[in-house]
Amino acid sequence: MGMAVAIPHYTVDDLEHFPHDGNRYELLDGVLLVTPAPGYPHETIVSNVVQALMLAVQVS
């Protein structure tokens, strides 16, 4: 059997020390979750959806 690995337990105060690099840093019961910033394909789709919604609102 292997040894258990201790997972670091973070606090809200620890979040202030993480870089402001476009990633989203979240805590879930003290466990750090890092979500990368969206890439170009995602941003293109978001832009297309926003444009479609704006046109729909203008028509109504």
N, C-alpha and C positions, 0 to 999 in steps of 0.2 A: 504494500500500500504506500502511496505517496503522501507527502506532507501537505496539509492544508495551506493555501496561500491566503495571507491576510489582505483583505481589500481595504484600502484607505477610506476613512470616513471623513467626508468634507462637511463644512458648515457654510452658511450663507456668507459669512465674513470671508471665507476662502475664495469665493467667486470674484472678489474685487482684485485678486492678485493674478487672475488669468489674463492672457493677452486679449486685446481688442483686435482680433484678426479676421472678423467676419463670421467666425463660427459661433454657434449658439451653445452656451454652457448652461446646463441644468442640473439640478440635484433631485434625485429620487431616493428618499430615505437615506440620505448621506452618500449615495453612490453617484459619482460624476458621470454625466452623459454629455457627449460632445457631438453635435450635429454640424456637418460641414455646410458652408455657405452654398446656396443654390448656384448651379452652373448656367452657362449660356442657354442650353435648350429649355431649361425650366423658366428662365426669365423671358424668353421669346414667347412661350406658351402663355405666361401670365399677362404679358403685354397684349397678345391677341385677344384673350378673354376680356380684359379691361376695355379694349376698343369696341368689342362686340356689345358689351353691357352699356357703354356710353351711347352707342348708336341706338340700342333698344330703348333707352330712357328718352332720348331725343325724339324718337318716333311716337312714343305714347303720350 
